[in-house]
Each structure stands twice: as structure tokens, then as C-alpha cells.
């Protein structure tokens, strides 16, 4: 009660101070939080199976002079690579093979990913003479140019990501440079180009070019990154292209196998189904995509299901086909390719019908059928006389010979025939046994009167 008489003025004063300070504190809190939110970096664009390629083209790779590509070089669906040598490749060369096809699929996915990143800051077409911090940038005019020096400042963040989106072209002037400062890495710089890119003579460029059509790297250019073209050509001239040494990520090996439905009994004449199975070295079920190729030509891309499998019913030309399935990998799973499946294809992309085997089976069945016993008996007699007389005789001739020789009183095996059966030769006796009862035969022996032979 003694406190009830205290003046209330000081409390009101404190409350008024707090009420006035609270909006200011909130405002200060917003200002402090804004840099923290802005410091969250976008994920880099995943290059997947294309990550090992310094040069990748859709139609051809053409080189003049002593170009050095530190990394893999590939082309797909085209197969033409010219100018190596004199150019050199420290990695592998893939011309129209499954590895190049898989890299193109990954490039398409990376291109679409880079093109879809938001929010984007619109900047002038000319990037030369400017310094940019991490973010996504596009051009109001749909093109980018670099004259002089472009500086990319990571502000101390080695994971800083820079993405440049252009609807049309990227052109750099002669002797222009892209300079990286404060931890900026070419691993995390991506140039999504809606048509073609041209790098000027003796220029220095950094980052990964993902071009829809073609890329021309003129004389004496240094690229710390990759030049990857989806549909067109890559042209080089005494250049140095180096795939950057990016942070090592633990990659789990995978294995890929492909089978066809033609191995299933009863599949002849039915449409072919290809099944691919992907497994990891750690026994986990992988995710991602696989691409099917026939003799180096893409049949289609499918996504693995919850069992790590994917199926495809392809449209294949009749004849022998070489099928390969390629797993594109993920950020932590390695790409892998199946062993070739050599497949014989019937009409309408069907498992072939074994027509020849069916014919052989019918013929074999006819040969194994039980012949008529009567015919065998007569055939045996004819063959017997053929061996004895050097010629095949008819049953009628046999009886005639039998009668003549008997009439002449001759001996030999004909007399044996006669003696053994009375009125029926031995072969008729066999015939009798075969049918278990006598039958009327059109060649029964008719005894003739004995006649003496005079000479």
C-alpha cells in the first residue's frame, strides 16, 4: 500500500521511451539482417557428365595451330574432329561415342538451369570497365560485350556464384580480360548464351560458356573454364583451354547394365523393351537420368525409378544393332556406361522370329516320323538285291528271277528264299509277321512247272 502513493510519472516516462525506441530497434534489426540474407549464395550450375570436358560441340570441332586442351574434348551427335594434331588433348577424345552423348545431355540440363535462375539483375550490354559481385545478371538488349576489363569480386566467399544470361550473343574484344578477385573461382562462373559466342584474339576469359549454337575461339585466347556448344561447332586457333581444378567432391562409382526383352521366352515377334539397371558401389539406389544410344545415335533419355531402373521401347531399324545405356551421374555419383548389347532386330522393332529354325524343326520332324512298315519290307529286299547284283531291282523282277533260277534248278540265295517259305519267299514271310496275318499281295509267288534244261 505504501507504494500506491508513489508518483506514476517516471513509469510513464520509461514506457514512452521504450515505445519510441522499439521502431528504431526493429529498423536496425532489419538493416542487420539484410546483409545476412544477401550473403546466402545460389548453388552452382551442375555440369554432370560434361564437367570433364574443356571442349564440347554438337557437330564438329575444328582446330588450327598448337591449341592445348587440358581436359576432355568431345562432339555429339556429330563425329568430326580435325586439327588434333597439331593441337593436343591431355584428357580423352570422344567423337560421337556414348560419353559425348551423355555430356550433351548434361549440357542441355545445365543450360536450361542457368537460363531459369532468378532473380536476375539487368545490367548494360557492355561489361567492360565494371566490377560485379555474386549474382544473376542479364542484359536488356539480349547480348553481352566485354571490351577492356571485367572484374568479378567474390568478396571473400570461395563459393560465390556468377551467372550471366544472354538471349543472343556473347562477344569479347581483342585483348579483353575477365579478372577474378577476392576468392572468385572459374568453377562457379556460368555464361548462358542464347545463340553463339565469339572470343576476341589474345583475350583472357574465365568461366564456363554454355552456348545453344556455336563457339568461336579466335587466335591466342586463354580460357580458364570450358567452351561447351550444344548444337553447333567449336572452332579453335592456337588457344589454351584449361578445365579448372574445382573443389574435390567424393564421387561414388556406379555400374550400368542394359538388357532386352528378346531374351525372354515367347518374345519373338513382340516389340523390344530395353531395361537399364544402375547400381552404386555402396549398394544405394541411384537417382538421375540415363540415355540410350543405338550405334552412337540417341534413342531417348529416361529417369531412373525407385528401383534404380528405367525402360524404353525404342524405334529400331531392322538388322544388327549395338545398344549402349549411359548413366549421367549426379553431384556425388559418377557417370557410367553399359557394355554394348548387340541386338538382332526384326521388322517393326520387334524381337526377331526364328523362321529358319522353324523350317529346320519341321524338316527334322518329317525325318523323324515313323515310316510305313510295308514300304520298309519291300525297300529292304530291293536294297539286299542291289548289294548282291550291283543294281536295284523291283519286287516283280525279284519274283521273276526267283522263278527262273528255281526252274533251272539253280542254288544260291534264291533257292534259300524259296526253301525258307515254301510258296512265299523270305521277304513275304517278314511281311506276314509284320501284319500278324496273311494279306493278299500283288506279287505272290506262283510255282512254275519244273523243266529240264537241255543244251
FIBASE-78795 format. One record per residue (C-alpha): x, y, z; residue number from 1. Coordinates in steps of 0.001 Angstrom, whole numbers, plus 524288, in hexadecimal, padded with zeros to 5 digits. Layout:
residues N
ATOM     x     y     z   i
ATOM     X     Y     Z NUM
...
***
This chain:
residues 455
ATOM     x     y     z   i
ATOM 80000 80000 80000   1
ATOM 80B25 8094A 80292   2
ATOM 80F18 80845 7F45B   3
ATOM 801B8 80BFA 7EFDB   4
ATOM 803EE 819EC 7F349   5
ATOM 8105A 81ADB 7EAF8   6
ATOM 80FC6 823DC 7DFAD   7
ATOM 80D8B 81C97 7D2C0   8
ATOM 8145D 82690 7CA62   9
ATOM 82181 81F71 7C91A  10
ATOM 81B01 812EF 7C463  11
ATOM 813CF 81A25 7BA09  12
ATOM 82088 8206F 7B5D5  13
ATOM 82771 81339 7B486  14
ATOM 81C2F 80D98 7ACE5  15
ATOM 81C63 81903 7A3A2  16
ATOM 82AF6 8172D 7A17F  17
ATOM 82945 808B4 79E79  18
ATOM 81E0C 80B75 79550  19
ATOM 82653 81544 78E07  20
ATOM 83260 80C64 78DA7  21
ATOM 82B97 7FFF4 78929  22
ATOM 82944 80414 77B10  23
ATOM 83741 80870 77A28  24
ATOM 83C1F 7FB68 77F80  25
ATOM 833A5 7F401 775E6  26
ATOM 838E2 7FC58 76AF9  27
ATOM 846BB 7F9BF 76F59  28
ATOM 843BF 7EB48 76FF7  29
ATOM 83F19 7EB85 761DE  30
ATOM 84B55 7F272 75D62  31
ATOM 853FB 7E87E 76424  32
ATOM 84C61 7DCE3 75EBB  33
ATOM 84CA1 7E192 750D4  34
ATOM 85B1C 7DF00 74E87  35
ATOM 859BB 7D1B0 754FF  36
ATOM 84EC3 7CDF0 74BCC  37
ATOM 85603 7D347 74026  38
ATOM 86214 7CB56 74381  39
ATOM 85B02 7BE7D 740C7  40
ATOM 860A1 7B9EB 733CD  41
ATOM 8598B 7B305 728CD  42
ATOM 85DEF 7A549 725A6  43
ATOM 86745 7A3E3 71A37  44
ATOM 86203 79E6F 70D7B  45
ATOM 86444 78FC0 70D2E  46
ATOM 86B92 78B89 700EF  47
ATOM 86A78 77CF9 70385  48
ATOM 8709B 774A7 6F8F0  49
ATOM 8757F 780F8 6F1FA  50
ATOM 87E08 78518 6FD6F  51
ATOM 88A56 77E64 6F84B  52
ATOM 88971 784A5 6EAC5  53
ATOM 89133 790AF 6E75F  54
ATOM 88B4C 7909E 6D9AB  55
ATOM 87E3C 78AE4 6D597  56
ATOM 87704 78CF1 6C8B9  57
ATOM 86AA0 78838 6C237  58
ATOM 86F5B 786D3 6B422  59
ATOM 87E16 78895 6B2C1  60
ATOM 88A58 78CF7 6B9C4  61
ATOM 893ED 793E1 6B0CD  62
ATOM 8A171 79877 6B4C6  63
ATOM 8AC9A 79FF5 6AE88  64
ATOM 8B9FD 7A0B8 6B4D0  65
ATOM 8BF88 79BF0 6C1AE  66
ATOM 8B362 79C8C 6CA15  67
ATOM 8B479 795DB 6D759  68
ATOM 8A829 79073 6DDBE  69
ATOM 8AA78 78C9E 6EBE0  70
ATOM 89EF4 78385 6EDF3  71
ATOM 89634 77B64 6E530  72
ATOM 891DF 77F1C 6D774  73
ATOM 88565 779FE 6D15A  74
ATOM 87AFA 77B4F 6C6F9  75
ATOM 86D41 77592 6C620  76
ATOM 864EF 7725F 6BEAC  77
ATOM 86F30 7763B 6B4A1  78
ATOM 87BF3 76EBF 6B3A2  79
ATOM 88575 777E7 6ACA7  80
ATOM 89194 77CA2 6B3F1  81
ATOM 89C5A 782F7 6ABDC  82
ATOM 8A923 789BD 6AF51  83
ATOM 8ADB1 78055 6BA06  84
ATOM 8B90E 77FDF 6B776  85
ATOM 8BEF6 789EA 6B6D0  86
ATOM 8B5E2 78CCD 6C24F  87
ATOM 8B755 7847F 6CE8C  88
ATOM 8AD8F 77EFA 6D84C  89
ATOM 8B1E4 77B16 6E5EB  90
ATOM 8A52D 77409 6E8CF  91
ATOM 89D0E 76AC1 6E0A3  92
ATOM 897CF 76CD6 6D2F4  93
ATOM 88976 76931 6D11B  94
ATOM 8843D 769FA 6C333  95
ATOM 87609 765E4 6C262  96
ATOM 87741 75BCA 6CD2D  97
ATOM 86E6C 75973 6D908  98
ATOM 876D6 76218 6E1DB  99
ATOM 8752C 76DB8 6D8B8 100
ATOM 86698 76B19 6D76D 101
ATOM 8653A 76ABF 6E63B 102
ATOM 86CF1 77775 6E760 103
ATOM 86397 77DF5 6DDC7 104
ATOM 857E8 779C4 6E5E1 105
ATOM 85E43 77F8F 6F205 106
ATOM 8618D 78BFC 6EA86 107
ATOM 8535C 78D9E 6E67E 108
ATOM 84F05 78C27 6F4A2 109
ATOM 85955 795DE 6F933 110
ATOM 855A3 79FA5 6EE93 111
ATOM 8474B 79F2C 6F272 112
ATOM 84AD1 7A055 700D4 113
ATOM 85334 7AC6E 6FE9D 114
ATOM 848D5 7B2B4 6F603 115
ATOM 83E62 7B0D4 7007A 116
ATOM 845AB 7B6C6 70C08 117
ATOM 83EE8 7C229 712B0 118
ATOM 83EB9 7CCD8 716FB 119
ATOM 84768 7D2F6 70CBB 120
ATOM 84D23 7E0A3 70CDC 121
ATOM 84CA9 7E7A2 6FFCB 122
ATOM 8597F 7EE2A 6FC3D 123
ATOM 85E8D 7F555 6F038 124
ATOM 862E7 7ED96 6E461 125
ATOM 870FD 7F205 6E623 126
ATOM 87726 7EB40 6F1C4 127
ATOM 884CC 7F066 6EF9D 128
ATOM 88988 7FA31 6F9AD 129
ATOM 8801D 7F557 7043A 130
ATOM 88138 7ED80 710DE 131
ATOM 87675 7E400 71453 132
ATOM 873BB 7DC75 720C8 133
ATOM 86D4C 7CEE3 72186 134
ATOM 85FD4 7CDD1 71B62 135
ATOM 857DE 7CB49 70F3B 136
ATOM 858EA 7D554 7043E 137
ATOM 85231 7D774 6F745 138
ATOM 8529C 7E1BC 6ECAE 139
ATOM 8477E 7EA78 6E863 140
ATOM 84C18 7E943 6DA5B 141
ATOM 84D7E 7DA79 6DAFD 142
ATOM 85C2F 7DAE4 6D835 143
ATOM 868BD 7DC90 6DFF7 144
ATOM 87581 7E2DD 6DBED 145
ATOM 88266 7E3C8 6E317 146
ATOM 88BCE 7EE6B 6DEF0 147
ATOM 89729 7F0D1 6E814 148
ATOM 8964D 7EA87 6F589 149
ATOM 88AC9 7E45F 6FCB8 150
ATOM 88D77 7E1D6 70B2C 151
ATOM 885E6 7D787 712AB 152
ATOM 88712 7D97E 7216A 153
ATOM 8835C 7CDF3 72A27 154
ATOM 884D4 7D66E 7366A 155
ATOM 88C72 7CBE4 73D5F 156
ATOM 882C7 7C0E5 73AC4 157
ATOM 88925 7B5AB 73330 158
ATOM 87B8A 7B017 7305D 159
ATOM 8767F 7BC88 72A1F 160
ATOM 86E9D 7B9DF 71DAF 161
ATOM 86DAC 7C2BC 711B6 162
ATOM 863AD 7BFCC 70710 163
ATOM 86273 7C7DA 6FA96 164
ATOM 85667 7C611 6F220 165
ATOM 85628 7CAE5 6E42B 166
ATOM 84B43 7C829 6DA82 167
ATOM 8542A 7CA02 6CEDB 168
ATOM 862FC 7CB95 6CE30 169
ATOM 86F20 7CD37 6D66D 170
ATOM 87A6A 7D476 6CFE6 171
ATOM 88754 7D81D 6D604 172
ATOM 890AC 7E1D4 6CFED 173
ATOM 89EF0 7DF5C 6CCD7 174
ATOM 8A7BF 7DFC3 6D8E4 175
ATOM 89BF2 7E080 6E207 176
ATOM 89C96 7D9CD 6EF4E 177
ATOM 893BC 7D3E3 6F98E 178
ATOM 89AD5 7D5BC 70688 179
ATOM 8974A 7CE2C 712DA 180
ATOM 899D7 7D421 7205A 181
ATOM 89748 7D120 72EC2 182
ATOM 8950F 7C283 72D2A 183
ATOM 88D56 7C258 72087 184
ATOM 88EA5 7B521 719C3 185
ATOM 88CA9 7B181 70B6D 186
ATOM 885D7 7A537 71091 187
ATOM 87A41 7ADB3 71481 188
ATOM 87934 7B6F6 708D2 189
ATOM 86F50 7B38A 6FE47 190
ATOM 86C3F 7BA65 6F16B 191
ATOM 85F32 7B5EE 6EBB3 192
ATOM 85F48 7BA52 6DD78 193
ATOM 852B5 7B9B8 6D56C 194
ATOM 8599D 7B873 6C857 195
ATOM 86863 7B95F 6C659 196
ATOM 87482 7BE72 6CD41 197
ATOM 880DC 7C462 6C77B 198
ATOM 88D3F 7C6BA 6CF4F 199
ATOM 8963C 7D135 6C983 200
ATOM 8A4A1 7CF2C 6C641 201
ATOM 8AE41 7CEB3 6D17E 202
ATOM 8A369 7D061 6DB6D 203
ATOM 8A2F1 7CA0A 6E8DF 204
ATOM 89603 7C40F 6ECF0 205
ATOM 8911E 7BD58 6F956 206
ATOM 8855E 7B4B6 6FBB1 207
ATOM 87D25 7AA9B 6F4A8 208
ATOM 8768C 7AE36 6E7D7 209
ATOM 869D6 7A6CE 6E59D 210
ATOM 865E8 7AA7B 6D7C2 211
ATOM 859CC 7A601 6D092 212
ATOM 86049 7A65B 6C33D 213
ATOM 86ED0 7A879 6C102 214
ATOM 87B30 7ADF1 6C71C 215
ATOM 8868F 7B447 6BFD7 216
ATOM 8934A 7B5B8 6C746 217
ATOM 89C28 7BE26 6BEE2 218
ATOM 8AB10 7BE68 6BED9 219
ATOM 8B2AE 7BE95 6CB86 220
ATOM 8A75F 7BE06 6D53D 221
ATOM 8A918 7B8EA 6E319 222
ATOM 89D0E 7B2D8 6E951 223
ATOM 89CF4 7AF05 6F7AA 224
ATOM 89082 7A705 6F6EF 225
ATOM 8890E 79FEA 6EC53 226
ATOM 8837B 7A285 6DEBC 227
ATOM 87757 79A02 6DD22 228
ATOM 86E6E 79B13 6D136 229
ATOM 861B4 79390 6D05A 230
ATOM 85DCD 79364 6C1ED 231
ATOM 868BC 7996F 6B9E5 232
ATOM 87769 7996D 6B840 233
ATOM 882E0 79DA5 6C089 234
ATOM 88DD7 7A42D 6B8ED 235
ATOM 89B66 7A5BA 6BEF9 236
ATOM 8A814 7AC58 6BAAD 237
ATOM 8B490 7AB00 6C29D 238
ATOM 8AD78 7AC63 6CF91 239
ATOM 8AF28 7A781 6DD84 240
ATOM 8A2E1 7A1FF 6E3EB 241
ATOM 8A424 79CBA 6F1BD 242
ATOM 899A3 795EB 6F9AB 243
ATOM 89AE6 79C38 70731 244
ATOM 89EF5 79480 71327 245
ATOM 89266 79556 71AF8 246
ATOM 8905C 790B8 72906 247
ATOM 890C7 78204 729F6 248
ATOM 883C4 77B99 72CD1 249
ATOM 88334 76D56 730D3 250
ATOM 87DDF 7665C 72506 251
ATOM 877F6 758D4 726C9 252
ATOM 87A74 74F81 71B5C 253
ATOM 86ECC 749A0 71440 254
ATOM 86C7B 73E66 70AE1 255
ATOM 8629A 73DF8 6FFDC 256
ATOM 85D09 73216 6F8DD 257
ATOM 85320 7311D 6EDD9 258
ATOM 84ABE 7258E 6E9BA 259
ATOM 84015 7233D 6DFAC 260
ATOM 8331B 71C2F 6E030 261
ATOM 8376D 7136E 6D4EB 262
ATOM 83E32 70A9E 6DEC5 263
ATOM 830F9 7072D 6E4B5 264
ATOM 82AA7 6FA87 6DFC1 265
ATOM 81F27 6FD10 6D6C5 266
ATOM 823B6 70ABB 6D331 267
ATOM 82587 7081D 6C4A3 268
ATOM 81DED 7119E 6BC65 269
ATOM 81ABB 71A8D 6C7D2 270
ATOM 81F95 728C6 6C92D 271
ATOM 82CED 72A22 6CF6A 272
ATOM 82E17 72FF7 6DD0C 273
ATOM 83B63 7346A 6E1FB 274
ATOM 83DBF 7345F 6F0AB 275
ATOM 84936 73B3C 6F728 276
ATOM 84D59 738C1 70532 277
ATOM 856AB 741C0 70C96 278
ATOM 85D47 73E26 71956 279
ATOM 8670D 74508 72238 280
ATOM 87332 73F8A 7289A 281
ATOM 86CEF 741F0 735E4 282
ATOM 8608A 73A93 732D0 283
ATOM 857C0 7468A 732B8 284
ATOM 84D33 748DF 7288A 285
ATOM 85195 753D9 71F63 286
ATOM 8494F 75EB8 719D9 287
ATOM 84AC6 76653 70D4E 288
ATOM 849AE 763D1 6FED4 289
ATOM 84E8B 75A1C 6F4CF 290
ATOM 84FFC 75B98 6E63B 291
ATOM 84E42 75049 6DC9C 292
ATOM 85613 7503C 6CFF7 293
ATOM 855D3 7474F 6C413 294
ATOM 8626C 7475A 6BC50 295
ATOM 865B4 7549F 6C256 296
ATOM 85876 75ADF 6BF5D 297
ATOM 84FE3 75ED8 6CACE 298
ATOM 8435D 75714 6CC91 299
ATOM 83E6A 75EF7 6D816 300
ATOM 840E1 76315 6E61F 301
ATOM 839A3 75D1F 6F194 302
ATOM 83945 75F84 70048 303
ATOM 83CC2 754AB 709CB 304
ATOM 83199 74F99 71214 305
ATOM 831DB 74C41 72095 306
ATOM 83893 73F61 71D40 307
ATOM 84397 745CF 715AE 308
ATOM 83E2A 74130 708AC 309
ATOM 8389A 74749 6FC59 310
ATOM 83227 7414D 6F068 311
ATOM 830A9 74596 6E253 312
ATOM 82952 7400F 6D6A5 313
ATOM 831DF 74507 6CB92 314
ATOM 82F2E 74698 6BD24 315
ATOM 83A34 73EA1 6B728 316
ATOM 83D4A 73B99 6A90A 317
ATOM 83D86 72D4A 6A538 318
ATOM 84AAB 72693 6A625 319
ATOM 855F1 725A5 6AFBF 320
ATOM 85664 730F3 6B98B 321
ATOM 86074 734C5 6C3E0 322
ATOM 85949 739F8 6CFE7 323
ATOM 8600D 7417B 6DAEA 324
ATOM 859D3 74772 6E719 325
ATOM 860C8 752BD 6EDDB 326
ATOM 85E02 75784 6FB95 327
ATOM 86047 76637 6FC55 328
ATOM 8640B 76683 70AAC 329
ATOM 86140 770B6 7151A 330
ATOM 86931 779C5 71DA9 331
ATOM 86D63 76DFC 725E1 332
ATOM 86BB0 76270 71C85 333
ATOM 874BF 75FDB 71127 334
ATOM 86FC6 75E13 70343 335
ATOM 870E1 75048 6FDC2 336
ATOM 86E5D 74933 6F0FE 337
ATOM 8696B 73B87 6EE62 338
ATOM 87078 7318A 6E649 339
ATOM 86B28 73176 6D85B 340
ATOM 85F2A 728E7 6D649 341
ATOM 85F85 7236B 6C87C 342
ATOM 8514D 72176 6C4EE 343
ATOM 84B3A 71B7A 6B8D9 344
ATOM 83EE1 72311 6B58D 345
ATOM 83388 71DC9 6ADB7 346
ATOM 8295D 72568 6A5E8 347
ATOM 82223 73050 6ACFB 348
ATOM 82C29 730F4 6B804 349
ATOM 82840 72364 6BC7D 350
ATOM 82FF2 7181F 6C1F5 351
ATOM 83320 70FCA 6B5EF 352
ATOM 82B02 703C3 6B2F1 353
ATOM 8333E 6F799 6B114 354
ATOM 82DC9 6F436 6A39E 355
ATOM 83981 6EC5B 69F48 356
ATOM 83989 6E49B 6ABEA 357
ATOM 82B27 6E1CD 6AA18 358
ATOM 82DC1 6DCA5 69C74 359
ATOM 838E5 6D459 6A176 360
ATOM 83022 6CF21 6AC37 361
ATOM 8258B 6CB46 6A276 362
ATOM 82F5B 6C478 699DF 363
ATOM 8353B 6BD71 6A561 364
ATOM 827B1 6B936 6A9DB 365
ATOM 82497 6B39D 69C7F 366
ATOM 83136 6ABF1 69C8D 367
ATOM 82E59 6A678 6A9FC 368
ATOM 8206C 6A247 6A67E 369
ATOM 81E1C 6935C 6A6BB 370
ATOM 81DE4 68E13 698B9 371
ATOM 8147E 683BB 6939C 372
ATOM 81942 67605 6975F 373
ATOM 814CE 66FDC 68A91 374
ATOM 81CF5 67966 682EF 375
ATOM 8286E 67651 68B9E 376
ATOM 82709 667C4 688F1 377
ATOM 826F9 669A1 67A32 378
ATOM 831C4 673BA 67B01 379
ATOM 83A23 66A15 682C1 380
ATOM 838CB 65F9E 67853 381
ATOM 83C30 66904 66D72 382
ATOM 8480C 66DD1 674BE 383
ATOM 84C36 65FE8 67792 384
ATOM 84C07 65C79 6690E 385
ATOM 8526E 6692A 66598 386
ATOM 85E03 66561 66E01 387
ATOM 85E75 657B5 66851 388
ATOM 85C70 65AD5 659F7 389
ATOM 861BA 66879 658CF 390
ATOM 8548F 66E32 65525 391
ATOM 8477A 67110 65B87 392
ATOM 83CC1 667FB 65720 393
ATOM 82E29 668E6 658B4 394
ATOM 8265F 65EFE 66064 395
ATOM 8209F 659E2 6538B 396
ATOM 82E42 657B1 64E08 397
ATOM 831F6 65111 65AB0 398
ATOM 82700 6473E 65922 399
ATOM 82A5D 644FC 64AE1 400
ATOM 8388B 6425F 64E25 401
ATOM 83450 639BB 65919 402
ATOM 82BB6 63181 65015 403
ATOM 835B2 63071 64528 404
ATOM 8407F 62C52 64DF6 405
ATOM 83782 62286 6548C 406
ATOM 8334C 61D3A 64785 407
ATOM 8412F 61B75 643B6 408
ATOM 84423 61415 64FF8 409
ATOM 84E16 61E30 653F4 410
ATOM 85235 61FD9 661F1 411
ATOM 856FE 62C06 668CD 412
ATOM 84F9D 6355E 6713A 413
ATOM 84391 634E9 6685D 414
ATOM 841DF 626A0 66B5A 415
ATOM 8433D 62A2E 679A4 416
ATOM 8381E 633C3 67825 417
ATOM 82FC0 62954 671E7 418
ATOM 83367 61EB7 67B83 419
ATOM 83117 6275D 68723 420
ATOM 8231B 62AC7 683F8 421
ATOM 81D55 62027 67B7D 422
ATOM 81508 62819 67273 423
ATOM 8193C 63512 678AA 424
ATOM 826C3 63AC4 67830 425
ATOM 82D0B 63F97 684C2 426
ATOM 82926 64DD3 682A6 427
ATOM 81AD7 649AA 681FC 428
ATOM 81CC8 6424C 68E88 429
ATOM 821BE 64EBA 694EC 430
ATOM 81602 655D3 68F61 431
ATOM 80D32 64BA1 69573 432
ATOM 8131A 64D3E 6A2D8 433
ATOM 81255 65C11 6A208 434
ATOM 803A8 65BA0 69FC3 435
ATOM 800EF 64FB9 6A87B 436
ATOM 7F83A 64982 69E55 437
ATOM 7F976 6462D 68FF0 438
ATOM 7F618 65096 68646 439
ATOM 7F2FC 64FBE 677FB 440
ATOM 7FF40 65453 6714E 441
ATOM 80000 65869 66353 442
ATOM 80CBC 6513B 66138 443
ATOM 80A7B 643DC 6674F 444
ATOM 81363 6393F 6620F 445
ATOM 80CED 63043 65847 446
ATOM 81422 62365 656B9 447
ATOM 8178A 61FAF 64924 448
ATOM 8191C 611EB 643F5 449
ATOM 826BE 60CC2 644AD 450
ATOM 82CFA 60B93 63782 451
ATOM 83988 6055E 63477 452
ATOM 843F0 60D50 62E65 453
ATOM 84981 60792 621F4 454
ATOM 854D0 60CCE 61B1F 455
***
